[in-house]
Amino acid sequence: MGALKRVTNKKDELEEKTCKNGQIKVGYQGVEGSFSEQAMRKYFEEDDISSSPFETFEDVFQALKDREISYGILPIENSSTGGIGEVYSLLRKYDFYIVGEMCIKITQNLLGIKGSKLEDIEEVYSHPQGFEQSVEFLKDYPHWKLIPYKNTAISAKYIREENSKKKAAIASKRTAELYHLDIIQQNINFNQDNYTRFIIVSADFDVTTDADKISMVISLPHKPGSLYQVLRYFAENHLNMLKIESRPILDRPWEYFFYIDFEGNLQNPHLKKAIDQIEKKSNFFKLLGNYRKGRNINQ
Ligand SMILES: O=C(O)C(=O)C[C@]1(C(=O)O)C=C[C@@H](O)C=C1
């Protein structure tokens, strides 16, 4: 089954989201070879898509807002380093929805131009996540200057363009092939079970047929027991919570939005009642989506 069917059942919405030639327009951050691009190819593997690369995560959201693309794919959490805060905040800022999910195995590698060796390197470029996921390996080379870049694949492309043995990138094996780089050291991520979870974002709330995961964002009165008052509905209704992440509310220092993921399908009337109860206890409440949980893909 293609992602189109996973995304929505409603024919009119489908037609709206495809180009005249039937292609779905999807945006991702980075350049060819980025992990987002790999996740996009996997998620939409049975669909006819046209893809657009964007420089920043926010550019993907802006393109969705401008209806330049129908879906955006963005990393939201890494299994070794945790939530990607910027994407959580952008979801709220742009008021968009989650319509799907994809988890892919991430392997980080140290890449350099042909013939470069560990002892040649002075500067290393990568996305901050690339550095974080390789933190143990990097401890052995404290003299290297770590230069954060917008994306792992953009940094690999840059190394190719610079053509200097002093410069290396942390990125995927696929970028080594694409940009003709040598793998100086492979699998440098400290956790070999390293996965990143990507979300498929839409400007519309599209409910999927086979949805088994619900995401919501709430804020609560700043008083004792208010989080407990909400969490008890999960326990009382036997709802399996998958994740809770808090992000600061910008104009209220030390107050938070809670992003909650749990198992379920909104068609279930019992679950609807629990959600109503949670909404009543919240200052702010938004259902972010009901979609199919992403399985871990070892590519
Ligand atoms: O897609 C890429 O290549 C990125 O650089 C982004 C990103 C991220 O932000 O988490 C994507 C997946 C990996 O966890 C490392 C980096």
The ligand as a MOL file (V3000), in Angstrom:
LIG
                    3D

  0  0  0     0  0            999 V3000
M  V30 BEGIN CTAB
M  V30 COUNTS 16 16 0 0 0
M  V30 BEGIN ATOM
M  V30 1 O 18.8920 14.6930 7.5330 0
M  V30 2 C 20.0560 14.9540 7.8350 0
M  V30 3 O 20.9980 14.5030 7.2070 0
M  V30 4 C 20.3450 15.8580 8.9720 0
M  V30 5 O 21.4140 16.3840 9.0500 0
M  V30 6 C 19.3150 16.0680 10.0380 0
M  V30 7 C 19.3000 14.9950 11.1120 0
M  V30 8 C 18.5550 15.5390 12.3870 0
M  V30 9 O 18.2480 16.6980 12.5030 0
M  V30 10 O 18.3130 14.7040 13.2870 0
M  V30 11 C 18.5540 13.8210 10.6550 0
M  V30 12 C 18.8090 12.5590 11.1170 0
M  V30 13 C 19.9720 12.2630 11.9890 0
M  V30 14 O 19.4840 12.1060 13.3110 0
M  V30 15 C 20.9700 13.3740 11.9870 0
M  V30 16 C 20.6680 14.6250 11.5340 0
M  V30 END ATOM
M  V30 BEGIN BOND
M  V30 1 2 1 2
M  V30 2 1 2 3
M  V30 3 1 2 4
M  V30 4 2 4 5
M  V30 5 1 4 6
M  V30 6 1 6 7
M  V30 7 1 7 8
M  V30 8 1 7 11
M  V30 9 1 7 16
M  V30 10 2 8 9
M  V30 11 1 8 10
M  V30 12 2 11 12
M  V30 13 1 12 13
M  V30 14 1 13 14
M  V30 15 1 13 15
M  V30 16 2 15 16
M  V30 END BOND
M  V30 END CTAB
M  END
